[in-house]
């Protein structure tokens, strides 16, 4: 009886492993795609915000023209909600460094 149970367990484990591999090969691998799309969106937000911060480097929010102030507030809100709250800190800092480097390199 024991000699029958051991091969049956082995066959069950092998079947489960093979089934898992087959399922993974057919399942779409979109785990990184939304993450990359969010990074690209955040890079655009950071780029636009950086333009405002370069345009008004030492200004208080009250000294900025109303249209630019509203745009900056909207960008800051998007940055916090979509980027800082949803991405790892290391990714956020990579985006910041990338945007700053791109502006100073002339890209």
MOPAC internal coordinates of N, CA, C and O (Angstrom, degrees):
PM7 1SCF
backbone

  N    0.0000 0     0.00 0     0.00 0    0    0    0
  C    1.4405 1     0.00 0     0.00 0    1    0    0
  C    1.5288 1   110.83 1     0.00 0    2    1    0
  O    1.2310 1   121.04 1   138.21 1    3    2    1
  N    1.3388 1   115.62 1   -41.79 1    3    2    1
  C    1.4555 1   119.67 1   179.60 1    5    3    2
  C    1.5108 1   111.95 1   -66.01 1    6    5    3
  O    1.2310 1   120.32 1   148.88 1    7    6    5
  N    1.3258 1   116.99 1   -31.12 1    7    6    5
  C    1.4555 1   119.83 1  -179.23 1    9    7    6
  C    1.5297 1   111.73 1   -72.27 1   10    9    7
  O    1.2310 1   119.53 1   160.56 1   11   10    9
  N    1.3113 1   118.50 1   -19.44 1   11   10    9
  C    1.4589 1   122.90 1   178.55 1   13   11   10
  C    1.5331 1   110.45 1   -86.69 1   14   13   11
  O    1.2310 1   119.66 1   144.88 1   15   14   13
  N    1.3133 1   118.25 1   -35.12 1   15   14   13
  C    1.4558 1   122.36 1  -176.23 1   17   15   14
  C    1.5351 1   111.00 1   -69.79 1   18   17   15
  O    1.2310 1   120.13 1   137.12 1   19   18   17
  N    1.3153 1   117.36 1   -42.88 1   19   18   17
  C    1.4561 1   120.85 1  -178.17 1   21   19   18
  C    1.5350 1   112.27 1   -60.72 1   22   21   19
  O    1.2310 1   118.53 1   132.21 1   23   22   21
  N    1.3265 1   120.40 1   -47.79 1   23   22   21
  C    1.4795 1   119.41 1   176.53 1   25   23   22
  C    1.5341 1   112.17 1   -65.18 1   26   25   23
  O    1.2310 1   120.32 1   146.03 1   27   26   25
  N    1.3306 1   117.00 1   -33.97 1   27   26   25
  C    1.4650 1   119.95 1   179.42 1   29   27   26
  C    1.5301 1   109.94 1   -64.69 1   30   29   27
  O    1.2310 1   119.84 1   139.11 1   31   30   29
  N    1.3243 1   117.92 1   -40.89 1   31   30   29
  C    1.4658 1   121.73 1   177.20 1   33   31   30
  C    1.5200 1   109.72 1   -64.62 1   34   33   31
  O    1.2310 1   120.09 1   137.05 1   35   34   33
  N    1.3286 1   117.42 1   -42.95 1   35   34   33
  C    1.4609 1   121.70 1   178.32 1   37   35   34
  C    1.5156 1   111.92 1   -60.67 1   38   37   35
  O    1.2310 1   120.34 1   136.82 1   39   38   37
  N    1.3134 1   116.96 1   -43.18 1   39   38   37
  C    1.4673 1   121.50 1   178.99 1   41   39   38
  C    1.5282 1   110.09 1   -65.68 1   42   41   39
  O    1.2310 1   119.81 1   139.69 1   43   42   41
  N    1.3240 1   117.97 1   -40.31 1   43   42   41
  C    1.4645 1   121.46 1   179.64 1   45   43   42
  C    1.5226 1   110.76 1   -64.33 1   46   45   43
  O    1.2310 1   120.07 1   137.14 1   47   46   45
  N    1.3269 1   117.47 1   -42.86 1   47   46   45
  C    1.4578 1   121.24 1   178.86 1   49   47   46
  C    1.5259 1   110.71 1   -65.37 1   50   49   47
  O    1.2310 1   120.39 1   135.63 1   51   50   49
  N    1.3253 1   116.85 1   -44.37 1   51   50   49
  C    1.4620 1   120.99 1   179.22 1   53   51   50
  C    1.5262 1   110.89 1   -62.37 1   54   53   51
  O    1.2310 1   120.30 1   138.79 1   55   54   53
  N    1.3211 1   117.03 1   -41.21 1   55   54   53
  C    1.4597 1   121.07 1   178.41 1   57   55   54
  C    1.5245 1   110.80 1   -63.93 1   58   57   55
  O    1.2310 1   120.56 1   137.85 1   59   58   57
  N    1.3220 1   116.53 1   -42.15 1   59   58   57
  C    1.4616 1   120.10 1   178.93 1   61   59   58
  C    1.5215 1   110.81 1   -63.45 1   62   61   59
  O    1.2310 1   119.76 1   137.75 1   63   62   61
  N    1.3306 1   118.06 1   -42.25 1   63   62   61
  C    1.4620 1   121.31 1   179.04 1   65   63   62
  C    1.5189 1   111.91 1   -64.54 1   66   65   63
  O    1.2310 1   120.61 1   135.60 1   67   66   65
  N    1.3133 1   116.43 1   -44.40 1   67   66   65
  C    1.4636 1   120.49 1   179.24 1   69   67   66
  C    1.5288 1   110.24 1   -64.90 1   70   69   67
  O    1.2310 1   120.30 1   138.40 1   71   70   69
  N    1.3250 1   117.03 1   -41.60 1   71   70   69
  C    1.4599 1   120.75 1   177.18 1   73   71   70
  C    1.5115 1   111.85 1   -61.72 1   74   73   71
  O    1.2310 1   120.79 1   139.97 1   75   74   73
  N    1.3064 1   116.09 1   -40.03 1   75   74   73
  C    1.4594 1   120.59 1   178.33 1   77   75   74
  C    1.5193 1   111.11 1   -63.95 1   78   77   75
  O    1.2310 1   120.11 1   136.48 1   79   78   77
  N    1.3224 1   117.39 1   -43.52 1   79   78   77
  C    1.4626 1   121.25 1   178.39 1   81   79   78
  C    1.5191 1   111.96 1   -63.42 1   82   81   79
  O    1.2310 1   120.56 1   138.45 1   83   82   81
  N    1.3310 1   116.53 1   -41.55 1   83   82   81
  C    1.4639 1   120.58 1   178.94 1   85   83   82
  C    1.5263 1   109.62 1   -64.45 1   86   85   83
  O    1.2310 1   120.53 1   135.80 1   87   86   85
  N    1.3242 1   116.60 1   -44.20 1   87   86   85
  C    1.4640 1   120.58 1   179.75 1   89   87   86
  C    1.5267 1   111.12 1   -62.00 1   90   89   87
  O    1.2310 1   119.94 1   137.82 1   91   90   89
  N    1.3222 1   117.71 1   -42.18 1   91   90   89
  C    1.4624 1   120.90 1   179.39 1   93   91   90
  C    1.5198 1   112.06 1   -66.08 1   94   93   91
  O    1.2310 1   120.29 1   145.34 1   95   94   93
  N    1.3152 1   117.05 1   -34.66 1   95   94   93
  C    1.4597 1   118.99 1  -178.73 1   97   95   94
  C    1.5285 1   111.75 1   -70.85 1   98   97   95
  O    1.2310 1   119.87 1   151.26 1   99   98   97
  N    1.3220 1   117.86 1   -28.74 1   99   98   97
  C    1.4593 1   120.94 1   179.68 1  101   99   98
  C    1.5223 1   113.21 1   -92.45 1  102  101   99
  O    1.2310 1   119.83 1   161.29 1  103  102  101
  N    1.3066 1   117.92 1   -18.71 1  103  102  101
  C    1.4683 1   121.14 1  -179.58 1  105  103  102
  C    1.5233 1   108.86 1   -74.93 1  106  105  103
  O    1.2310 1   120.01 1   -42.06 1  107  106  105
  N    1.3346 1   117.59 1   137.94 1  107  106  105
  C    1.4644 1   119.55 1   178.23 1  109  107  106
  C    1.5190 1   110.43 1   -66.61 1  110  109  107
  O    1.2310 1   121.53 1   -37.89 1  111  110  109
  N    1.3092 1   114.69 1   142.11 1  111  110  109
  C    1.4603 1   120.60 1  -178.59 1  113  111  110
  C    1.5233 1   109.41 1  -104.12 1  114  113  111
  O    1.2310 1   120.67 1  -110.51 1  115  114  113
  N    1.3344 1   116.32 1    69.49 1  115  114  113
  C    1.4587 1   122.08 1  -177.78 1  117  115  114
  C    1.5194 1   112.43 1  -101.70 1  118  117  115
  O    1.2310 1   120.06 1  -158.78 1  119  118  117
  N    1.3063 1   117.48 1    21.22 1  119  118  117
  C    1.4533 1   119.93 1  -176.74 1  121  119  118
  C    1.5209 1   111.19 1   -65.92 1  122  121  119
  O    1.2310 1   119.35 1   143.55 1  123  122  121
  N    1.3139 1   118.85 1   -36.45 1  123  122  121
  C    1.4528 1   121.49 1  -177.89 1  125  123  122
  C    1.5248 1   112.53 1   -88.48 1  126  125  123
  O    1.2310 1   120.10 1   156.39 1  127  126  125
  N    1.3125 1   117.41 1   -23.61 1  127  126  125
  C    1.4521 1   120.62 1  -175.95 1  129  127  126
  C    1.5338 1   113.21 1   -58.40 1  130  129  127
  O    1.2310 1   118.87 1   129.07 1  131  130  129
  N    1.3310 1   119.76 1   -50.93 1  131  130  129
  C    1.4694 1   118.21 1   177.87 1  133  131  130
  C    1.5298 1   112.03 1   -63.69 1  134  133  131
  O    1.2310 1   120.53 1   146.16 1  135  134  133
  N    1.3187 1   116.60 1   -33.84 1  135  134  133
  C    1.4539 1   121.21 1   179.67 1  137  135  134
  C    1.5281 1   109.94 1   -65.20 1  138  137  135
  O    1.2310 1   120.29 1   137.36 1  139  138  137
  N    1.3266 1   117.06 1   -42.64 1  139  138  137
  C    1.4601 1   120.97 1   178.98 1  141  139  138
  C    1.5233 1   111.23 1   -68.93 1  142  141  139
  O    1.2310 1   120.27 1   142.27 1  143  142  141
  N    1.3179 1   117.10 1   -37.73 1  143  142  141
  C    1.4613 1   120.38 1   177.63 1  145  143  142
  C    1.5280 1   110.20 1   -64.05 1  146  145  143
  O    1.2310 1   120.28 1   140.74 1  147  146  145
  N    1.3267 1   117.07 1   -39.26 1  147  146  145
  C    1.4590 1   120.75 1   177.89 1  149  147  146
  C    1.5222 1   110.80 1   -66.27 1  150  149  147
  O    1.2310 1   120.43 1   140.64 1  151  150  149
  N    1.3315 1   116.78 1   -39.36 1  151  150  149
  C    1.4695 1   119.99 1   177.21 1  153  151  150
  C    1.5274 1   111.02 1   -61.98 1  154  153  151
  O    1.2310 1   120.15 1   137.65 1  155  154  153
  N    1.3282 1   117.31 1   -42.35 1  155  154  153
  C    1.4599 1   120.83 1   178.68 1  157  155  154
  C    1.5286 1   110.93 1   -64.38 1  158  157  155
  O    1.2310 1   120.56 1   138.22 1  159  158  157
  N    1.3260 1   116.54 1   -41.78 1  159  158  157
  C    1.4573 1   120.80 1   177.59 1  161  159  158
  C    1.5260 1   110.04 1   -61.57 1  162  161  159
  O    1.2310 1   120.69 1   135.87 1  163  162  161
  N    1.3258 1   116.29 1   -44.13 1  163  162  161
  C    1.4600 1   120.56 1  -179.06 1  165  163  162
  C    1.5244 1   111.65 1   -66.98 1  166  165  163
  O    1.2310 1   120.51 1   147.00 1  167  166  165
  N    1.3215 1   116.62 1   -33.00 1  167  166  165
  C    1.4604 1   119.11 1   177.33 1  169  167  166
  C    1.5323 1   110.62 1   -66.70 1  170  169  167
  O    1.2310 1   120.28 1   142.35 1  171  170  169
  N    1.3242 1   117.07 1   -37.65 1  171  170  169
  C    1.4637 1   120.59 1   176.76 1  173  171  170
  C    1.5276 1   110.77 1   -66.41 1  174  173  171
  O    1.2310 1   120.44 1   137.34 1  175  174  173
  N    1.3308 1   116.76 1   -42.66 1  175  174  173
  C    1.4635 1   120.88 1   178.26 1  177  175  174
  C    1.5260 1   109.91 1   -61.68 1  178  177  175
  O    1.2310 1   120.97 1   134.08 1  179  178  177
  N    1.3234 1   115.75 1   -45.92 1  179  178  177
  C    1.4722 1   120.06 1  -179.67 1  181  179  178
  C    1.5221 1   111.07 1   -63.58 1  182  181  179
  O    1.2310 1   120.23 1   141.62 1  183  182  181
  N    1.3078 1   117.17 1   -38.38 1  183  182  181
  C    1.4603 1   121.12 1   179.68 1  185  183  182
  C    1.5240 1   111.11 1   -64.11 1  186  185  183
  O    1.2310 1   120.63 1   134.00 1  187  186  185
  N    1.3243 1   116.40 1   -46.00 1  187  186  185
  C    1.4658 1   120.14 1   178.44 1  189  187  186
  C    1.5212 1   110.83 1   -64.24 1  190  189  187
  O    1.2310 1   120.13 1   136.94 1  191  190  189
  N    1.3052 1   117.35 1   -43.06 1  191  190  189
  C    1.4602 1   120.60 1   178.70 1  193  191  190
  C    1.5116 1   112.20 1   -64.78 1  194  193  191
  O    1.2310 1   120.72 1   142.50 1  195  194  193
  N    1.3138 1   116.22 1   -37.50 1  195  194  193
  C    1.4640 1   120.16 1   179.59 1  197  195  194
  C    1.5254 1   110.92 1   -65.34 1  198  197  195
  O    1.2310 1   120.49 1   144.92 1  199  198  197
  N    1.3335 1   116.66 1   -35.08 1  199  198  197
  C    1.4710 1   120.29 1   176.32 1  201  199  198
  C    1.5270 1   110.42 1   -59.92 1  202  201  199
  O    1.2310 1   120.66 1   137.48 1  203  202  201
  N    1.3261 1   116.35 1   -42.52 1  203  202  201
  C    1.4705 1   119.64 1   178.84 1  205  203  202
  C    1.5213 1   111.13 1   -66.68 1  206  205  203
  O    1.2310 1   120.56 1   139.24 1  207  206  205
  N    1.3089 1   116.53 1   -40.76 1  207  206  205
  C    1.4598 1   119.16 1  -179.34 1  209  207  206
  C    1.5292 1   111.54 1   -68.79 1  210  209  207
  O    1.2310 1   119.88 1   151.53 1  211  210  209
  N    1.3176 1   117.83 1   -28.47 1  211  210  209
  C    1.4647 1   120.21 1   173.83 1  213  211  210
  C    1.5268 1   111.33 1   -74.54 1  214  213  211
  O    1.2310 1   120.97 1   144.88 1  215  214  213
  N    1.3257 1   115.75 1   -35.12 1  215  214  213
  C    1.4600 1   121.02 1  -179.03 1  217  215  214
  C    1.5300 1   111.14 1   -70.80 1  218  217  215
  O    1.2310 1   120.17 1   144.04 1  219  218  217
  N    1.3259 1   117.29 1   -35.96 1  219  218  217
  C    1.4660 1   122.82 1  -178.87 1  221  219  218
  C    1.5329 1   109.01 1  -127.14 1  222  221  219
  O    1.2310 1   119.64 1  -109.88 1  223  222  221
  N    1.3271 1   118.30 1    70.12 1  223  222  221
  C    1.4723 1   119.93 1  -171.98 1  225  223  222
  C    1.5254 1   114.92 1   -67.75 1  226  225  223
  O    1.2310 1   119.67 1   141.81 1  227  226  225
  N    1.3005 1   118.24 1   -38.19 1  227  226  225
  C    1.4657 1   120.44 1  -175.17 1  229  227  226
  C    1.5192 1   112.58 1  -113.56 1  230  229  227
  O    1.2310 1   119.96 1  -168.45 1  231  230  229
  N    1.3179 1   117.68 1    11.55 1  231  230  229
  C    1.4596 1   121.00 1  -174.82 1  233  231  230
  C    1.5208 1   111.52 1   -83.48 1  234  233  231
  O    1.2310 1   121.86 1   -32.25 1  235  234  233
  N    1.3286 1   114.04 1   147.75 1  235  234  233
  C    1.4529 1   120.22 1   168.08 1  237  235  234
  C    1.5130 1   107.53 1   -80.76 1  238  237  235
  O    1.2310 1   120.62 1   -19.72 1  239  238  237
  N    1.3072 1   116.42 1   160.28 1  239  238  237
  C    1.4618 1   120.56 1  -178.82 1  241  239  238
  C    1.5344 1   110.92 1   -60.16 1  242  241  239
  O    1.2310 1   120.07 1   147.76 1  243  242  241
  N    1.3259 1   117.48 1   -32.24 1  243  242  241
  C    1.4665 1   120.86 1  -179.37 1  245  243  242
  C    1.5271 1   112.91 1   -71.64 1  246  245  243
  O    1.2310 1   119.63 1   161.51 1  247  246  245
  N    1.3331 1   118.30 1   -18.49 1  247  246  245
  C    1.4580 1   122.26 1  -177.64 1  249  247  246
  C    1.5258 1   112.87 1   -90.41 1  250  249  247
  O    1.2310 1   120.40 1   171.41 1  251  250  249
  N    1.2996 1   116.85 1    -8.59 1  251  250  249
  C    1.4701 1   121.96 1  -178.10 1  253  251  250
  C    1.5310 1   108.58 1   -85.81 1  254  253  251
  O    1.2310 1   119.73 1   -38.94 1  255  254  253
  N    1.3451 1   118.11 1   141.06 1  255  254  253
  C    1.4722 1   120.20 1   175.59 1  257  255  254
  C    1.5357 1   110.40 1   -53.20 1  258  257  255
  O    1.2310 1   120.96 1   -33.62 1  259  258  257
  N    1.3153 1   115.76 1   146.38 1  259  258  257
  C    1.4671 1   122.39 1  -171.37 1  261  259  258
  C    1.5272 1   112.70 1   -57.17 1  262  261  259
  O    1.2310 1   119.81 1   139.08 1  263  262  261
  N    1.3352 1   117.96 1   -40.92 1  263  262  261
  C    1.4697 1   119.96 1   179.99 1  265  263  262
  C    1.5269 1   111.05 1   -65.03 1  266  265  263
  O    1.2310 1   120.89 1   136.13 1  267  266  265
  N    1.3276 1   115.90 1   -43.87 1  267  266  265
  C    1.4673 1   119.66 1   178.23 1  269  267  266
  C    1.5224 1   111.06 1   -67.74 1  270  269  267
  O    1.2310 1   120.39 1   143.72 1  271  270  269
  N    1.3414 1   116.86 1   -36.28 1  271  270  269
  C    1.4573 1   120.22 1   178.84 1  273  271  270
  C    1.5306 1   110.31 1   -63.71 1  274  273  271
  O    1.2310 1   120.48 1   135.32 1  275  274  273
  N    1.3337 1   116.69 1   -44.68 1  275  274  273
  C    1.4649 1   120.29 1   178.88 1  277  275  274
  C    1.5240 1   111.41 1   -63.68 1  278  277  275
  O    1.2310 1   120.37 1   138.64 1  279  278  277
  N    1.3198 1   116.89 1   -41.36 1  279  278  277
  C    1.4681 1   120.65 1   178.34 1  281  279  278
  C    1.5249 1   110.68 1   -64.60 1  282  281  279
  O    1.2310 1   120.33 1   139.26 1  283  282  281
  N    1.3239 1   116.98 1   -40.74 1  283  282  281
  C    1.4638 1   120.91 1   179.55 1  285  283  282
  C    1.5195 1   111.39 1   -66.67 1  286  285  283
  O    1.2310 1   120.45 1   139.19 1  287  286  285
  N    1.3257 1   116.74 1   -40.81 1  287  286  285
  C    1.4721 1   120.51 1   177.39 1  289  287  286
  C    1.5228 1   110.13 1   -63.52 1  290  289  287
  O    1.2310 1   120.36 1   138.07 1  291  290  289
  N    1.3365 1   116.93 1   -41.93 1  291  290  289
  C    1.4689 1   120.62 1   178.67 1  293  291  290
  C    1.5222 1   110.77 1   -63.07 1  294  293  291
  O    1.2310 1   120.43 1   136.02 1  295  294  293
  N    1.3283 1   116.78 1   -43.98 1  295  294  293
  C    1.4626 1   120.65 1   178.78 1  297  295  294
  C    1.5295 1   111.19 1   -64.73 1  298  297  295
  O    1.2310 1   120.43 1   138.35 1  299  298  297
  N    1.3152 1   116.78 1   -41.65 1  299  298  297
  C    1.4687 1   119.57 1   178.66 1  301  299  298
  C    1.5225 1   111.27 1   -63.57 1  302  301  299
  O    1.2310 1   120.56 1   140.66 1  303  302  301
  N    1.3288 1   116.54 1   -39.34 1  303  302  301
  C    1.4677 1   120.41 1   177.89 1  305  303  302
  C    1.5296 1   110.41 1   -64.64 1  306  305  303
  O    1.2310 1   120.42 1   134.33 1  307  306  305
  N    1.3262 1   116.81 1   -45.67 1  307  306  305
  C    1.4725 1   120.18 1   177.28 1  309  307  306
  C    1.5248 1   110.73 1   -61.13 1  310  309  307
  O    1.2310 1   120.48 1   137.77 1  311  310  309
  N    1.3179 1   116.69 1   -42.23 1  311  310  309
  C    1.4657 1   121.14 1  -179.06 1  313  311  310
  C    1.5301 1   110.68 1   -59.78 1  314  313  311
  O    1.2310 1   120.74 1   133.95 1  315  314  313
  N    1.3251 1   116.18 1   -46.05 1  315  314  313
  C    1.4667 1   119.97 1  -178.79 1  317  315  314
  C    1.5225 1   110.52 1   -68.21 1  318  317  315
  O    1.2310 1   120.26 1   129.95 1  319  318  317
  N    1.3385 1   117.10 1   -50.05 1  319  318  317
  C    1.4592 1   120.76 1  -173.96 1  321  319  318
  C    1.5254 1   112.96 1   -70.20 1  322  321  319
  O    1.2310 1   120.21 1   135.49 1  323  322  321
  N    1.3196 1   117.20 1   -44.51 1  323  322  321
  C    1.4646 1   120.33 1  -173.52 1  325  323  322
  C    1.5238 1   113.75 1   -90.56 1  326  325  323
  O    1.2310 1   120.17 1   151.11 1  327  326  325
  N    1.3087 1   117.29 1   -28.89 1  327  326  325
  C    1.4610 1   119.02 1  -172.66 1  329  327  326
  C    1.5237 1   112.51 1  -107.73 1  330  329  327
  O    1.2310 1   120.49 1   120.25 1  331  330  329
  N    1.3069 1   116.66 1   -59.75 1  331  330  329
  C    1.4633 1   120.11 1  -175.72 1  333  331  330
  C    1.5271 1   111.05 1   -63.62 1  334  333  331
  O    1.2310 1   120.25 1   139.91 1  335  334  333
  N    1.3232 1   117.14 1   -40.09 1  335  334  333
  C    1.4639 1   120.16 1  -177.72 1  337  335  334
  C    1.5225 1   114.23 1   -79.72 1  338  337  335
  O    1.2310 1   119.50 1   163.27 1  339  338  337
  N    1.3275 1   118.57 1   -16.73 1  339  338  337
  C    1.4675 1   120.15 1  -173.69 1  341  339  338
  C    1.5216 1   114.61 1  -115.84 1  342  341  339
  O    1.2310 1   120.06 1   163.08 1  343  342  341
  N    1.3213 1   117.48 1   -16.92 1  343  342  341
  C    1.4606 1   120.48 1  -178.60 1  345  343  342
  C    1.5267 1   110.40 1  -107.90 1  346  345  343
  O    1.2310 1   120.21 1   -26.49 1  347  346  345
  N    1.3254 1   117.21 1   153.51 1  347  346  345
  C    1.4626 1   119.33 1   173.78 1  349  347  346
  C    1.5242 1   111.03 1   -63.24 1  350  349  347
  O    1.2310 1   120.88 1   -29.60 1  351  350  349
  N    1.3159 1   115.92 1   150.40 1  351  350  349
  C    1.4668 1   121.06 1  -177.29 1  353  351  350
  C    1.5255 1   111.67 1   -56.44 1  354  353  351
  O    1.2310 1   120.27 1   139.37 1  355  354  353
  N    1.3147 1   117.09 1   -40.63 1  355  354  353
  C    1.4722 1   120.57 1  -179.57 1  357  355  354
  C    1.5268 1   110.76 1   -61.09 1  358  357  355
  O    1.2310 1   119.91 1   141.23 1  359  358  357
  N    1.3217 1   117.77 1   -38.77 1  359  358  357
  C    1.4617 1   121.56 1   179.38 1  361  359  358
  C    1.5257 1   110.50 1   -67.99 1  362  361  359
  O    1.2310 1   120.36 1   139.33 1  363  362  361
  N    1.3400 1   116.92 1   -40.67 1  363  362  361
  C    1.4565 1   121.03 1   178.42 1  365  363  362
  C    1.5269 1   109.81 1   -60.66 1  366  365  363
  O    1.2310 1   120.44 1   134.29 1  367  366  365
  N    1.3332 1   116.76 1   -45.71 1  367  366  365
  C    1.4603 1   119.72 1   179.86 1  369  367  366
  C    1.5258 1   111.58 1   -67.24 1  370  369  367
  O    1.2310 1   120.00 1   145.78 1  371  370  369
  N    1.3276 1   117.61 1   -34.22 1  371  370  369
  C    1.4665 1   120.35 1   175.64 1  373  371  370
  C    1.5314 1   110.84 1   -63.08 1  374  373  371
  O    1.2310 1   120.60 1   138.78 1  375  374  373
  N    1.3267 1   116.46 1   -41.22 1  375  374  373
  C    1.4636 1   120.39 1   178.69 1  377  375  374
  C    1.5259 1   110.27 1   -64.05 1  378  377  375
  O    1.2310 1   120.59 1   134.67 1  379  378  377
  N    1.3274 1   116.49 1   -45.33 1  379  378  377
  C    1.4664 1   120.78 1   179.56 1  381  379  378
  C    1.5274 1   110.56 1   -59.37 1  382  381  379
  O    1.2310 1   120.93 1   132.07 1  383  382  381
  N    1.3280 1   115.83 1   -47.93 1  383  382  381
  C    1.4693 1   119.74 1  -179.90 1  385  383  382
  C    1.5232 1   111.78 1   -63.73 1  386  385  383
  O    1.2310 1   120.31 1   141.36 1  387  386  385
  N    1.3070 1   117.01 1   -38.64 1  387  386  385
  C    1.4645 1   121.41 1   179.92 1  389  387  386
  C    1.5223 1   110.85 1   -64.59 1  390  389  387
  O    1.2310 1   120.47 1   134.48 1  391  390  389
  N    1.3334 1   116.70 1   -45.52 1  391  390  389
  C    1.4690 1   120.43 1  -179.50 1  393  391  390
  C    1.5273 1   110.06 1   -64.20 1  394  393  391
  O    1.2310 1   120.47 1   135.56 1  395  394  393
  N    1.3129 1   116.70 1   -44.44 1  395  394  393
  C    1.4649 1   120.13 1   179.74 1  397  395  394
  C    1.5280 1   111.33 1   -63.53 1  398  397  395
  O    1.2310 1   120.71 1   137.51 1  399  398  397
  N    1.3127 1   116.25 1   -42.49 1  399  398  397
  C    1.4680 1   120.92 1   179.13 1  401  399  398
  C    1.5318 1   110.42 1   -64.44 1  402  401  399
  O    1.2310 1   119.89 1   138.49 1  403  402  401
  N    1.3385 1   117.82 1   -41.51 1  403  402  401
  C    1.4663 1   121.58 1   179.57 1  405  403  402
  C    1.5317 1   111.29 1   -62.87 1  406  405  403
  O    1.2310 1   120.01 1   138.92 1  407  406  405
  N    1.3149 1   117.58 1   -41.08 1  407  406  405
  C    1.4684 1   120.36 1   179.72 1  409  407  406
  C    1.5132 1   111.58 1   -67.47 1  410  409  407
  O    1.2310 1   120.22 1   140.02 1  411  410  409
  N    1.3220 1   117.18 1   -39.98 1  411  410  409
  C    1.4576 1   119.98 1  -176.70 1  413  411  410
  C    1.5208 1   112.48 1   -80.84 1  414  413  411
  O    1.2310 1   120.13 1   163.89 1  415  414  413
  N    1.3285 1   117.36 1   -16.11 1  415  414  413
  C    1.4625 1   120.07 1   176.60 1  417  415  414
  C    1.5171 1   111.89 1   -92.43 1  418  417  415
  O    1.2310 1   120.50 1   174.54 1  419  418  417
  N    1.3283 1   116.65 1    -5.46 1  419  418  417
  C    1.4555 1   120.55 1   176.71 1  421  419  418
  C    1.4959 1   114.80 1    90.63 1  422  421  419
  O    1.2310 1   119.04 1  -168.00 1  423  422  421
  N    1.3098 1   119.44 1    12.00 1  423  422  421
  C    1.4623 1   121.41 1   179.67 1  425  423  422
  C    1.5035 1   111.54 1   -81.84 1  426  425  423
  O    1.2310 1   120.10 1   180.00 1  427  426  425

